[in-house]
């Protein structure tokens, strides 16, 4: 009994240490991370709450990989001010290839805003790894599979603790997960789905078995994933779920996928409750509205607690309906990605191509959420940027400002600069100390810009800010300077 008590005390003590308030001023490295939902960025008009923001690191961020602990164990995120911690999960971290994908749960991503800032910290010897998918995906998510995150044909773990793994079925023996949109994903070879009367073992096409899932969808339902479809097929299944075992009579069903029609792929979302086989909600879009074969596309289907059903392709609604009955709150024993195994009487097409980032939630998602999810995760995203406040959108009719402006305002350890003036080549802002040594630089775009210098390690003194505007050929056309007093 005594040994058990001491063991429990040790566990509780360790947990207390992990949950203790960390002082991020003791981390040696910091970066400002800006979230741009304005017209020059993700172009999302409304505020989205408790959103998992994807922060990617690339070869441009080599210093982070060199300075951080193995696997990014010391990575942390906070709100501006370095006090309020933001939970994060490291999806992938490759210090050799200099790539990483990190999910950060932001309590409120403000709509139509380009100055919202969070902070990334690293460089803390001995810091414990605090990556947690459960903490990040806590806004209605029931299951999240990043995919491709296990060797060979081993089960792919769920990002949420206690959630089902995604188990490869009928994958080739020498299978290796391909590089996908966000880290690695899964490549499926397609084929016909489950045919009438055939036993489960006769199914030859590969898919991902999600096991039996118990989730209360009576207040809403959302499924989303990334697809890169190589071959179109009739009623291609992305996700299916059934209340009855495969091979039995028609039971409750959720089907989410596309309809192939002469080279086009429309959207399809269908639901059934109970074992009657009657549809209680169905949404089909025009077959001419579809994905681009061989290109990454984001698909999201949702039903809210008011009975509104919508299907989004790349953040844009391609179909909606209303007055839909809620999904049953029952256990669905058959759930799959990439095939239509749910019902014996259907001969639907299995998915042929690459899948990535599959998610289920028991809440409905808004149009702003769907748009933000796509814009944040897509190739060449414009939501997330480092160090410099994103520029405002410049219209075609914009003309060169008659008088470029440079102004500065110190607030605590940060100095905010406003640089205005429309020039085709933008410009460069440099900060020098009184000995002429450059201590910080940031590029700015045409138009009005806000740039923030984190002067945490700069001693008190007078600094010189120099803004240099460039023309389309990259030659300087205007230089403005301003003194910046910095006191501690």
N, C-alpha and C positions, 0 to 999 in steps of 0.2 A: 504493500500500500504506500509506503513511504517513497519507494522508487518511482511509483506511478505519479505521485503528487509532484515530485521534483521534476519529472519529465514534462508534466503539464505546465508547471511554472516556467520551465525553460521555453516551451513552445509559446506560451503567452508573452513572455518577455521578448522573444524574437519577433513576434507579431507586432508588439508595441514599438520596437525599433524601426520596423519596416514602415509603420504608419505614422511615425513621428514627423513633425514638421521639418522639412529640409530647408536650408538656407542657400538659395541659389546664387547668392553673391560669392560663395566659396567655390562655385564651378568656374573654371578658368576661361571658358569660351561661350559666347552668346551670339545669336543672330535674331534679327527681327524677321518675322514671317507675316506677310501682308495677305489679306483675303480681299480680292477685288470682285465684287458682284455688280459693279457699274457696267455701263455700255462698253467700256474698253476691256472688260474682263468677262466674267461668267454671264453677265446680263440677266441677273435674277432679281426681280423687283421686290419680292417679299422676304421677310425675315424667316429663317428656318432654325428651329431650336434643337438642341442636343444632337448635332449632326457629326458623323464621323468623317473628318476631313482627311484626305489622302495627301501626305507630304512626301514627295519623291526627292531623293538625292541622286546626283549623277556625277560624272567625272569633273564637272565644274566645282564640286564640293569636296575635292580630294583632301583638303585640310581636315575636314570633319572626320573622315575615315582614318587619317593618320593620328589624330589627337584623341579620338574616342576609345573607350575600352572595347575589348573583343565583343563582337556581336551587338555593339551599341548599348551595352549594359548601363552606361551612365547618361544616356539620352534622357532629357526631361523637357516638358513643355509647360509654360505658364501663360497667364494673361499678362498684359503690359503691367509693369510694376514688380514682376518677379516674385509675387507672393502666392497668388491663387494658382494651384497646380491643376493642369489639365491631364486627364488620363490618356495613355497612349498604348498602342500595340505595334511592335515591329513585325510586319508581315514577312519581309525579306531583308537580308543584310549581307552584302557581298563586298568585303573590303578590298578584294583583289580586282574585281571588275568595276569597283567604285559605283555600285548601284544599291539603292535601298528604297523600300516602300514602308511608310510608317503611317498608321491611322491615329488621328488625334480627335478626341471627343470635345467639340466646342459647344458651349452651352447655348450660344446664340450667334448665328452667322447673319449679320445685318444685310438686308436687301438694299440694292442700289447704292453701294458704299465701296469706296476704294482705299480708305485709310484705316480700316480695322486691322489691328495688329495683335499677334500673339508672339511668344518668344520661345526659341529653342536654345537649350543649354547642354553643354557636354564638357568633358575634361575634369573628372572628379575621381581620383584614385580610390579604389575600394568601394565605389558606389554599387549598391545591389541592383540587379536587373529588376525593373518594376513593370515590364511590358505585360499588359493584361487585355486580352480580347473581350473577356466578360465585362470589364469596366467600360470599355469603349462602346461596345454594341449592346447598350442597355436601354435604348429608346424603342421598345416594342419588338425588337428582334428576337426571334425564337431560335433561329439557326443561321449560321454564317459559315460558308465554306470558301476559303481563299483559293483552294484547289492547287494541285501540283506540288504540295508541300510535304510529300513523303516519297521515299525511294521506291522505284519499280512499281509493283501493283499493290503495295501496302495501303491500308485504309488511310484516307486523307482526314486529318483531324478537324473537328469543328472549332471555330474561333471562340465559341461560348462554352464554358465549362459545363459538362453534363450533357451537351448536345451530341446527337448522333454523328458518327463519322460517315464520310462518303466512300463507299467501298467499290473499287473497280471490279466489274464483272465482264468476263470474256475478253479482257485486254490481252494483247499479244505478250508472250513470255518475256521478250526482251524490251518491253516498253520502257521508255524514258520520258518523263513529263517535259513538254516543250516550253520554251520561253513564250509567254503570253503577254497580255496587256499590262498586268500588274504582277511582276514576278513571273512565276510559272503557272500553267493552266493544264487542261486535259484535252487530248486529241481523240475524237471518236470517229469510227470508220463508217457509220451509217448503215443503211440496209432497211428491210421491211421490219415492222414492229411485230407485236404478238398476234399470231393468226388464230382463227377460230378453232377451238378444240385442241390446240397443240399444247403439250406439257411445257412447263417453264424451262426445263433443261434443253429443249430443242431450239431455244432462241439463240441465234448465233451472233447477232450484232452486239457490240459492246456498249455499256452504259454505266452509270454510277448508282449504286443501291444506297438509298438514304435511310433504310430501315423503317421501323414503325415510329410514327411521330404523334404524340399527344399534345395538342395545342388548342387553346380556346380562340377560334376565329370568329366567334359570334359578334365581336365588336369591330371587326375589320380584318383585312387580309392583304398582304403585298408580297409579290415575288419579283425578283429582279436578277439579271445576270447579263454578262457580256458574251456575245456570240460572234464568231467569224465563220460563216457558213460557206463551205466549199461546193456543196451540191444541194440543189433544191429538191424537195420531195413533197408529196401530198400530205397535208396534216402533220408536218414535222413537229415532233414533241420536244420541247425544251424541259418542261417539268410536268410530272403527273403525280397524282395522289389518289388513293382509293380507300373506301371504308371496308371493302371486302377483299379477300385474298385473290391473287392473280389466278385466272383460269376458272373462276366461279361466275355465277350470274352477275349481271350488272349491279353495281353498288354505287354508293356515293362517290363522287369523282370531282377532282379539280384538274383541268387540263389547261396548260399555258404553252402556246407555241405559235406556229405559223402555217399558212396554207400555200402550198406551191401551185402556181397556175401559169403555165406557159412562160416560165422564166421569171415570174414575179413572186414575191412572197408577202402575203398579207398577214394580219395579226389575228390571233384566235385566243379567246379566253372563255372557258366554259366551266360551270359548276353544277353539281347535283348533290342533293342531301338525301340521306336515307338509302333504302335499297329498292326504290320504285323504278329507278332509271329515268325519271323525268327531269328535264333541265329546269333549274330554278333561277338560272341566270346564264346568259350567253352573249358574247360580243364578238362579232366578226367584222373585220374591216374590208374595204375594197382590195381585191387581190393586186391591184396596181400600186398599192402603198406597201413598200417593203424594204427589206435590207438590201445592201449592196453585197453581192457575192464576193467573197475573198477579202472583205473589209470588216474591221471591228465595228459592231453596232451594239448599243445598249438598249435592252428591252425591259420594261417594267409594267406589270399589271397590278391594279389595286382596286379594292372594294372598301368603301368607308362605312361607318355605322349609320349613315343616312340612306344606304342603298345605292350610292353612286359608284358605278364601275367605269374604269378608264384604262386605256392601254397607251403607253408612251414608247415611242421609238426615238432614240437619241434626244431625249428630253422634251420632245414635242408630242402632244396628244394626237394620235391617229384614229381614235375612236372612243366613244363614251356612250353610256346609257344610264338610266336611273330606274328607281323602283325595284331594285334587285333584292331578293330575300337573302338574309345573312347566311353565311356558311354555318354548318352544324358544328357544335363543340363536341367532337368525338375523337376517338383514336383512329388514325388512318394507318393500317398496317403495311401498306405498299406505297412507297414514295421513291421516285427515281428522277435522275437528271439524264436527259438525252434519249429517252425511249418512251413508247406508249405501251407499257406492260400492264397497265391497270385493268384492261378489259379484254376478254377473249374474243369478242365479236368484232373488234376493230383491227384493220390492217393499216395502221398509220406508219409513216416513215420515221425511222430513228434519225437522230441528228448526225450529220456528217460535217465535221469541222472542229474548231477549237472553242472550248468554254472557259470562262474565267469568272471569278467573284460572284458566286450564287448566294442569294439571301432570301430568307423567309421572315415575315413579320406578322404579328396579329393585330396590327393597326393599319388604317388606310393612310396613304401618303398623299400630300398635296402636289399640285402642279409645280410649285416652287421647289419642293423636295426632289421631284423627278428631274427637273432641269439642273439643279445643283449637283445631283449625283452624277449625271452624265458629264457636265462641264468640268467637274473636279477630276474625274477619273479618265477622261478621254485622252488620246494622244495630243500633244501640243496644247495642253490645258492652259488657261489663262487666269484661273482663280488664285493660285498660290504663287507668290514670288518672294524673294529674299531681299532684305536690307534696304530697298528703295521703294517708297510709296509709288504704286503704279500711276502712270500718266492718265490724264483725262482723255476722253474720246475727242478726236479732232475731225470735224466735218470737212467735206470736200471744198466748201466755200471759204474755209479759214484763210485769212491773209496774215502776212507777217506783222507782228506787233510793232507799233511805232516806237515803243520804249520798253525794252526788256527790263525786268525787275528782279532784284535779288534782295531778300530780307531774311533775317534770322531771329529766332527767339529761343532762349535757354529755359528749360524746365527741368530742374533737378540735374540729373546726370546726362540728359538728352538735350540735343539742340535740333530744333526743327527749322528747316530752310524752305522758303517758298521761292521758286524760280519760275518766272513767267516770260513767255516770248515764243512765237511760232517761227521755227526755222526747220527746214526739211531734214537737217541732220541732227537735230537735238543738240546735246552738249555735254559738258563734263564739269562737275563741281569738285573742287579740291580744297582741302583744309591743310594749312601749314602752320607750324609753330613759328616763334619769333626768330629762330635760327634758320628758317627756310626749309625745314624738313617736312615733307608731306606725311601727314598722319592718317589721312582718310580721303577716299575718293568715291564718287558715285556718278553714274551716267544719268542724264535726264532726257526725256522725250520732248517733242514739240508741244507747245501749249503750257498749261499751268501744272506744276509739279510740287509735291511735298516730299522732302527728303529728310530722313532722321539720322543724325549722327549719335551713336551710342558712345558717349565720351567717358565711360566708366573708369577707364584706365588712363585718361589724360589728366595731367596735373593742372592745377589752377594757373591761369595766365591769360595772355592775349593771343588769339589765333587769327589768322587771316583766311577768309573764305574767298575763293576766286571762281566765278562762273564763266565758262567759255562756251559761246554758242557757235555751232558749226553749220555750214551750208550743205547742200546735197552731195558735194564732192569731198566733204570732211575737212574743209579748210575753215579756220576760225574767222568769224566776221564781227564778233563783239565780245568784249571781256568786261565784267563788272567785278569789283572787289568790295568786301565789307569786313570790318573788324568784329571779332566775336570774343567778348570777355567771358571767361569761364572761371567761376569761383566755387569753392567747396565749403 
